[in-house]
Amino acid sequence: MLEFYRGNPEAPSGSLLFYCRVRGPNPFAPDAKLLICHVVVSYLGVRSNNFPVVVFPPSALDAEQEFYDLLELDEESDVVRLEDFEIPEGKAESDYMNERLERFNDRVYEYVEMYRKQLDKKLKRVSSGLKDPLFPDQPLLIPGPTMDDNTAIQSIEQCIRDGFSDKQSLTHAIDFLKTKHPQLDMINLEAAAKQDDVQLSSLYLDKFKAILAEKYEDAARIQVQIRNFNPAG
């Protein structure tokens, strides 16, 4: 019978912490006083009477207070004590470890059986009443950010930094600026982006930012750089 430190054997949660005290040599950690192991049981196979189990590697703790601190972080898991970990004198460590593993597997199986029984009872009480539809007629869409000048420029800057990996966002931002600011001549930036030309695209964007900020001298200077870099621009 499992020795529960916390939790209800009649209604196990499916998340379990096994713990035990360490006496003598500890192959996990020389100074550890406690060993802890987390076990999680899935209920998704309840209708087929199948309960997959995940057993995480054991953790070693140096003091009981560390264990209490962990329990404060997780108030839902059941907590069960195992017999002390103590390698008998004259017994090979590997033999003892194999015996412990067998006993541990038995305890896990016992816990899974407890979990199965209480789920069987719950399943019989499951209501067949109306439920909210999982897939309503409306498409499952996450609304994007409202587009404005700053958002469009930031989107283009990010696309350039990312090496034009998000062409869809780039096209959306360029189309917005082309419609709202036809004087910016976004066609040149669009052409440079299609060529994955980082430097030329950045120059065009800097020029457009200067125009929007009414810094026309800066825009003219950047245009000279564009012509020096790309005589066709």
C-alpha positions as CSV (number, residue, x, y, z in Angstrom):
1,M,0.0,0.0,0.0
2,L,1.4,3.4,-1.0
3,E,2.2,5.7,1.9
4,F,0.8,9.1,1.0
5,Y,2.4,12.1,2.5
6,R,0.0,14.4,0.6
7,G,-2.9,13.6,-1.6
8,N,-6.0,11.4,-1.6
9,P,-5.6,7.7,-2.5
10,E,-9.2,7.6,-3.5
11,A,-8.8,10.5,-6.0
12,P,-5.2,10.6,-7.2
13,S,-4.3,13.6,-9.4
14,G,-2.2,11.7,-12.0
15,S,0.9,13.7,-11.0
16,L,3.0,12.0,-8.3
17,L,6.2,12.8,-6.5
18,F,8.0,9.8,-5.0
19,Y,10.5,10.6,-2.3
20,C,12.8,8.7,0.0
21,R,15.6,9.3,2.5
22,V,19.1,8.3,1.6
23,R,21.3,6.4,4.1
24,G,25.0,5.7,3.4
25,P,26.6,5.9,-0.1
26,N,24.5,7.7,-2.7
27,P,25.4,6.9,-6.4
28,F,23.2,9.9,-7.5
29,A,25.0,12.6,-5.5
30,P,27.4,12.1,-2.6
31,D,25.9,14.6,-0.2
32,A,22.2,14.2,-1.1
33,K,19.9,13.4,1.8
34,L,16.7,12.8,-0.3
35,L,15.8,11.4,-3.7
36,I,12.8,12.7,-5.6
37,C,11.2,11.3,-8.7
38,H,8.3,12.8,-10.7
39,V,5.7,10.5,-12.3
40,V,2.9,11.7,-14.6
41,V,0.0,9.5,-15.8
42,S,-2.0,10.5,-18.9
43,Y,-5.8,10.0,-18.9
44,L,-6.2,10.4,-22.6
45,G,-6.4,6.7,-23.2
46,V,-9.1,6.1,-20.5
47,R,-11.7,4.8,-23.0
48,S,-9.2,2.1,-24.2
49,N,-8.0,1.4,-20.7
50,N,-4.6,2.7,-21.6
51,F,-2.7,5.0,-19.4
52,P,0.7,6.1,-20.7
53,V,3.2,7.0,-17.9
54,V,6.1,9.4,-18.0
55,V,8.8,8.9,-15.3
56,F,11.3,11.7,-15.1
57,P,14.9,11.0,-13.9
58,P,15.4,11.2,-10.1
59,S,16.6,14.4,-8.5
60,A,18.9,14.5,-5.5
61,L,18.4,17.1,-2.7
62,D,20.8,18.0,0.1
63,A,18.2,18.9,2.7
64,E,14.6,18.5,3.6
65,Q,13.9,22.2,3.3
66,E,14.7,22.0,-0.4
67,F,11.9,19.4,-0.7
68,Y,9.4,21.6,1.2
69,D,10.3,24.5,-1.1
70,L,9.5,22.4,-4.2
71,L,6.2,21.3,-2.7
72,E,5.3,25.0,-2.3
73,L,5.7,25.4,-6.1
74,D,3.4,22.4,-6.8
75,E,0.4,22.1,-4.6
76,E,-1.5,19.7,-6.9
77,S,0.8,16.7,-7.1
78,D,0.4,13.7,-4.8
79,V,3.4,12.9,-2.7
80,V,4.3,9.3,-1.7
81,R,7.1,8.1,0.5
82,L,9.3,5.1,-0.5
83,E,11.5,3.0,1.7
84,D,14.9,4.4,2.5
85,F,17.6,4.1,-0.1
86,E,20.3,2.1,1.6
87,I,22.7,-0.3,0.0
88,P,23.2,-3.3,2.3
89,E,26.7,-4.1,3.4
90,G,28.2,-6.6,1.1
91,K,25.6,-6.2,-1.6
92,A,26.7,-5.1,-5.1
93,E,25.4,-1.7,-6.0
94,S,24.1,-2.8,-9.3
95,D,22.1,-5.6,-7.7
96,Y,20.6,-3.2,-5.2
97,M,19.8,-0.7,-8.0
98,N,18.0,-3.4,-10.0
99,E,16.0,-4.4,-7.0
100,R,15.0,-0.8,-6.2
101,L,14.0,-0.3,-9.8
102,E,11.7,-3.4,-9.7
103,R,10.1,-2.2,-6.5
104,F,9.7,1.3,-7.9
105,N,8.0,-0.1,-11.0
106,D,5.6,-2.0,-8.7
107,R,4.8,1.3,-6.9
108,V,4.2,3.1,-10.2
109,Y,1.8,0.3,-11.3
110,E,0.0,0.5,-8.0
111,Y,-0.5,4.3,-8.4
112,V,-1.7,3.9,-12.0
113,E,-4.3,1.3,-10.8
114,M,-5.6,3.9,-8.3
115,Y,-5.8,6.5,-11.0
116,R,-7.6,4.1,-13.4
117,K,-10.2,3.2,-10.8
118,Q,-11.2,6.7,-10.0
119,L,-11.3,7.7,-13.7
120,D,-13.5,4.7,-14.4
121,K,-16.0,6.1,-11.9
122,K,-15.8,9.6,-13.3
123,L,-16.3,8.3,-16.9
124,K,-19.6,6.7,-15.9
125,R,-20.8,10.0,-14.6
126,V,-19.8,12.0,-17.7
127,S,-22.7,14.0,-18.9
128,S,-23.8,13.7,-22.5
129,G,-25.4,17.1,-22.5
130,L,-24.8,19.9,-25.0
131,K,-21.3,21.4,-25.1
132,D,-19.8,24.4,-26.8
133,P,-18.7,23.6,-30.3
134,L,-14.9,23.0,-30.6
135,F,-14.9,24.3,-34.2
136,P,-17.5,27.1,-34.7
137,D,-18.2,28.5,-38.1
138,Q,-16.0,31.4,-37.6
139,P,-12.4,30.9,-38.8
140,L,-9.8,30.7,-36.1
141,L,-7.8,33.8,-36.8
142,I,-5.5,35.9,-34.6
143,P,-6.0,39.5,-35.6
144,G,-2.8,41.2,-36.7
145,P,-1.7,44.6,-35.5
146,T,-3.4,47.7,-36.9
147,M,-1.3,48.9,-39.8
148,D,0.0,52.5,-39.8
149,D,3.2,54.2,-41.0
150,N,5.3,53.2,-38.1
151,T,4.1,49.6,-38.1
152,A,4.7,49.3,-41.8
153,I,8.2,50.7,-41.6
154,Q,9.1,48.5,-38.6
155,S,7.8,45.5,-40.4
156,I,10.0,46.3,-43.5
157,E,13.0,46.9,-41.3
158,Q,12.5,43.6,-39.5
159,C,12.1,41.7,-42.8
160,I,15.4,43.2,-44.1
161,R,17.2,42.3,-40.9
162,D,15.8,38.7,-41.2
163,G,17.1,38.4,-44.7
164,F,13.7,38.7,-46.4
165,S,12.5,35.4,-44.8
166,D,9.0,36.8,-44.3
167,K,8.0,38.0,-47.8
168,Q,4.3,38.0,-46.9
169,S,4.7,40.6,-44.2
170,L,7.1,42.6,-46.4
171,T,4.6,42.7,-49.2
172,H,1.7,43.7,-46.9
173,A,3.7,46.6,-45.5
174,I,4.9,47.8,-48.9
175,D,1.4,47.7,-50.3
176,F,0.1,49.8,-47.4
177,L,2.8,52.5,-47.9
178,K,2.2,52.4,-51.7
179,T,-1.5,53.1,-51.2
180,K,-1.1,55.7,-48.5
181,H,2.0,57.5,-49.8
182,P,2.2,57.1,-53.5
183,Q,4.9,59.9,-53.6
184,L,7.4,57.5,-51.9
185,D,7.9,55.4,-55.0
186,M,7.9,52.1,-53.1
187,I,8.3,50.3,-56.4
188,N,12.1,50.7,-56.2
189,L,12.2,49.3,-52.6
190,E,9.9,46.4,-53.8
191,A,12.3,45.6,-56.6
192,A,15.4,45.7,-54.4
193,A,13.6,43.4,-51.9
194,K,12.7,40.9,-54.6
195,Q,16.4,40.7,-55.3
196,D,17.1,40.2,-51.6
197,D,19.4,43.2,-51.8
198,V,19.8,44.2,-48.1
199,Q,21.9,47.3,-48.7
200,L,19.8,48.9,-51.4
201,S,16.6,48.1,-49.7
202,S,17.9,49.7,-46.5
203,L,18.9,52.9,-48.4
204,Y,15.4,53.2,-50.0
205,L,13.7,52.7,-46.7
206,D,16.0,55.3,-45.0
207,K,15.1,57.8,-47.8
208,F,11.4,57.2,-47.3
209,K,11.7,57.6,-43.6
210,A,13.4,60.9,-44.1
211,I,10.7,62.1,-46.5
212,L,8.0,61.2,-44.0
213,A,9.8,63.1,-41.3
214,E,10.1,66.0,-43.8
215,K,13.9,65.8,-43.6
216,Y,14.3,66.5,-47.3
217,E,18.1,67.3,-47.2
218,D,18.7,63.9,-45.6
219,A,16.5,62.3,-48.2
220,A,18.5,64.0,-51.0
221,R,21.8,62.9,-49.5
222,I,20.5,59.3,-49.3
223,Q,19.4,59.5,-52.9
224,V,22.9,60.4,-53.9
225,Q,24.1,57.2,-52.1
226,I,21.5,55.2,-53.9
227,R,22.7,56.5,-57.3
228,N,26.3,55.8,-56.4
229,F,25.3,52.3,-55.3
230,N,22.8,51.7,-58.1
231,P,23.1,54.0,-61.1
232,A,19.7,52.8,-62.3
233,G,18.0,54.0,-59.1
